[in-house]
Amino acid sequence: MADMIKPVPLVPAIPNNTKINIPMESYHVENAKKNFQVQSIIYMLSVIIGGGLLTYYISGKSLKPIKNLSSQIKNITTHNLSKKIDVPNAKDEIAELTTSFNEMTDKLSNAFTSQKQFSANAAHELRTPLAVLQTKVDVFKKKKDHTTVEYDSLIDVLETHTHRLSDIVKNLLDMTNMQEIELNESINLYSLLEDILYDLEDIAIKKHVTLDLSDDNAFVYGNYNLLHRAFYNLVENSIKYNRKNGNVSVNIKSTKNDVTVVVCDTGIGIPSEMQSQIFNPFFKVDKSRSREMGGVGLGLSIVKNIIENHGGSIIVKDNKPRGTCFVVTLKNIK
């Protein structure tokens, strides 16, 4: 075993003053490595800086339409909702967004305009009876002694205009709260309209107006009380604004998908230039005649809201040779 172990030969020590000669090839290799590293760093920084600047330029150019759009949107207020934002020529997402924004501002502008008009009309309608009441009371107070007739006259005026104020407030509240009512009843339109004509029969007799109802067993989903009120208003108006010995016809026509109810009268009619406005709140074709009949201009507006809340539509057209027809279309469920 001891014979197999051989001593390791010792490396002779190199004296301190001995110079080691490095070949020139190794020096050039090391220098090339250092140059390559420096150049790599320079190139890398150049690529990063150049790429960053290029990215900044491209992204800035791409985002410029968004910045312009944002700037224009900031200038839109409630006072200039009708102002249009310029739509870019490029048919891209920015153009679609701008178009959608313009459509939204159009709707908001129309809503604000309608709200302002509604508020102004409501204030006017409420102010008129209040002004009459105030005037009557002031005149009454100036005189010390009053006769029974004067007391009765004042009470009649107070009663008339108090009822008018009550009707206006009630109608305004009904229009506000209509969205909260459930519309899930199955309603037989013929039975509903038959009840309405029965309720209005006395008024028709006094006006010397005949009432006709066609028979069609059609059903719709909705709220019975709301639809009763809508059709009651239509038939009542057709009686009120009819001529003596006139006629009101109510026709029900059903198809596979829809039910159409047409209420026609032989009355005074509605001028064609006003037919597009009659469903606006407080609009009156003849203000003096409306006051005589006791209307406040909210009846047809409420009718339109009720019908549209039921997913239907209502239009008005002439009943030739004389009169008016209201055409109501609802979804058929049978």
Secondary structure, 3 states (H helix, E strand, C coil): CHHHCCCCCCCCCCCCCCCCCCCHHHHHHHHHHHHHHHHHHHHHHHHHHHHHHHHHHHHHHHHHHHHHHHHHHHCCCCCCCCCCCCCCCCCCHHHHHHHHHHHHHHHHHHHHHHHHHHHHHHHHHHHHHHHHHHHHHHHHHHCCCCCHHHHHHHHHHHHHHHHHHHHHHHHHHHHHHHHHCCCCEEEEHHHHHHHHHHHCHHHHHHHCCEEEECCCCCEEEECHHHHHHHHHHHHHHHHHCCCCCCEEEEEEEECCCEEEEEEEECCCCCCHHHCCCCCCCCCCCCHHHHHHHCCCCCHHHHHHHHHHHCCCEEEEEECCCCCEEEEEEEECCC
